[in-house]
Amino acid sequence: MKRIRLGWALGLAVALFMILFPLYILFKYSIADRASIVTGGRYPEPLWPFAPTFEMYRYLVSRGDFWAAGVTSVRIALYTVALSLTLGAPAAYALARYRFAGYGVLIFTLLSLRLFPDIATVIPVVERFYKPPLNALPVEVQVALAHTLLSLPYVIFMSIGVFQGIPKDLEEQAAILGCSRLYTFTRILLPVAAPGLAAGAIYTFLLSWNEFIFAYYLTFTNPEGATLPVYLLRVMAWTPQKNLLAALAVVISVPVILFSFLVQKYMQAGLTAGAVK
Amino acid sequence: MSHVVLRGVGKRYPNSQRFAVRNINLELARGEFLTLVGPSGCGKSTTLRMIAGLEEITEGDLYIAGRRANDLPPKDRNIAMVFQSYALFPHMTVAANIVFGLKVKGVPPAERQRKLEWACELLDLKGLEHRRPAELSGGQRQRVALGRALVLEPEVLLLDEPLSNLDAKLRLRMRTELKNLHRKLGLTVIYVTHDQAEAMTLSDRIAVYDNGRIVQVGTPEEVYYDPVNRFVAGFIGAPPMNFFDGWLEGGAFVTGGVRVPLGHGLQPPREPAGAVTLGVRPEDLTPVYEETPGALPGRVAFIERLGSDDYLVVEVAGILAQARVPAGTRVESGRPVWLVPRPGRVYWFAGDEEGRRLR
């Protein structure tokens, strides 16, 4: 018994270390003063900066193009979440409730969209966006659409399970009480499914926020639409100091954590508690 | 015309050859409490779901309040249904759940409020209006589900095993409350259950299902005292009727190698018969401890004590039979005993699979 617990603790410690150590390195660099990172090999890099400073953060915050990229990123991520759920939730509901010929093939095809590496699919996809009618869309919407393409299979797949977990009795009761199918879906099923769908929303937000390749190709003729990862590349292009890059990396991570915390509130256990039995 | 009529109603599922239920004929008067009872998978829930409009009717006709309802969507049938699972909307408060149907139907808010208060008063839900289903006990959820159905003032109230998710004590209480509600409101109710005790206590009439068909419809007394076949006799009543398989031969009933001369309480059926099953309910068997004509000989196995009554379990020709005895009866096991059937309470059934009652 004791040995099992010790094993668990050890495993946990290793896992924590693997997660937290890079974060520590990142944060350490982001608040480092110059002497702590440019050692010239005369002394080892310190575990904690000699003179911690938020100078790099102050510099980033003072830059207009950084803010513009941040706002663009948030907007694109939110568009992507909205698009993915609007399209994905009804699709998932249909797949959860109805069995039809070719069901398995359809599910497999959906998932197989994600079997190809992004780098392989980026050219045909982006090419579409360079041509009418898609090229008439605002660039932010273009990027959001491309991100939706990436997230939708996962969102659908995750949401099928959510809808399958909702008892059919609820729908039948709603039908007897006079609800149309659409009314039942929007007033009964969606609210009940919301905690489950939130997981898909977090995933989608993260995906869009991190995504680089599609955003890069779509915004490269139009720097106005650059997201933060694309902005990061632009900053890297002039080989800046480690501490500026680290600060930028930390800043990019913050909204993800905030969004996850926000949405997690809806992810309580027992999503259908009280519905049946 | 009766309030609800089912005429030759049957259901076959799309990818099945076999009818799940067939030839269902039922007529309900306004204000009647009818129970569909039978073992699981016998088709009683399917019948209810066809009346509700949740299953399509494959053949036959359904009339509700004089209108043919076969092709009406559930909402236009003027019915309300309570599911076994209650199917409360978990994201809505008690109040929102109860008035949901009224809201969908476009009933004005003042009217909804009035009905809500009426239901909460009636079902003892006062003070719980703002709770969510997860914060309620099983019995309270049950009453919310009932309230949601009752405020619609349906022509027919359909109840699908509404008590089976409750614990034994609460089930008895809700049974009484249901009976009371039915009386007070004059509701027309179709009730599905596999529990024959619920069927017996609640119903004006009972329809006993077996294997997709109705085998008998009648008042609780009729199905109890005058069963049409061995299945009904065995299904209705607890503890169940004792059955002895055997045959009639030269003025005696022979079962498991034991020859019981006919006479006294044990009168044979008028119609001629060979292989038969003898059925006697536990309360119609009296144990005596000396040889008696027309009695089934056996040995005491043990006593089952229920508190209010005890049941003497007797081995008769290799079969364990039960006889009701006064509480506190003491008999040592292994003692020879003769079970005397009460005259007029002896049932004979054909010895084949169908088990038709012989009269």
Contacts between the chains, C-beta under 8 A, distances in Angstrom:
chain1	res1	chain2	res2	distance
A	167	B	85	6.1
A	167	B	87	6.9
A	169	B	83	4.7
A	169	B	85	4.9
A	169	B	87	3.8
A	170	B	87	5.3
A	170	B	89	6.7
A	172	B	52	7.9
A	172	B	54	5.3
A	172	B	74	7.9
A	172	B	81	8.0
A	172	B	83	7.4
A	172	B	87	7.2
A	173	B	81	7.1
A	173	B	83	6.3
A	173	B	87	4.0
A	175	B	53	7.8
A	175	B	54	7.3
A	175	B	73	7.5
A	175	B	74	5.0
A	175	B	75	6.8
A	176	B	52	6.1
A	176	B	53	7.5
A	176	B	54	7.6
A	176	B	74	4.5
A	176	B	75	6.7
A	176	B	79	6.8
A	176	B	80	6.7
A	176	B	81	5.2
A	177	B	75	7.1
A	177	B	80	8.0
A	177	B	100	5.9
A	177	B	101	3.8
A	177	B	104	5.7
A	177	B	148	7.5
A	177	B	152	7.6
A	178	B	75	3.9
A	178	B	101	6.2
A	178	B	104	4.2
A	178	B	105	5.4
A	179	B	75	7.7
A	179	B	104	5.6
A	183	B	104	7.2
A	188	B	89	5.9
A	191	B	91	4.3
A	192	B	89	7.5
A	192	B	90	6.1
A	192	B	91	5.9
A	270	B	134	7.0
A	271	B	90	7.8
A	272	B	90	5.5
A	273	B	90	6.0
A	273	B	133	7.6
A	273	B	134	4.0
A	274	B	88	6.1
A	274	B	90	4.5
A	274	B	132	6.1
A	274	B	133	3.0
A	274	B	134	3.4
A	274	B	135	7.4
A	274	B	136	6.9
A	274	B	141	7.0
A	275	B	85	7.5
A	275	B	86	7.8
A	275	B	87	6.8
A	275	B	88	5.9
A	275	B	89	7.1
A	275	B	90	4.2
A	275	B	133	6.6
A	276	B	85	3.5
A	276	B	86	6.5
A	276	B	87	6.5
A	276	B	88	8.0
A	277	B	85	5.8
A	277	B	86	7.4
A	277	B	138	7.5
A	277	B	165	5.1
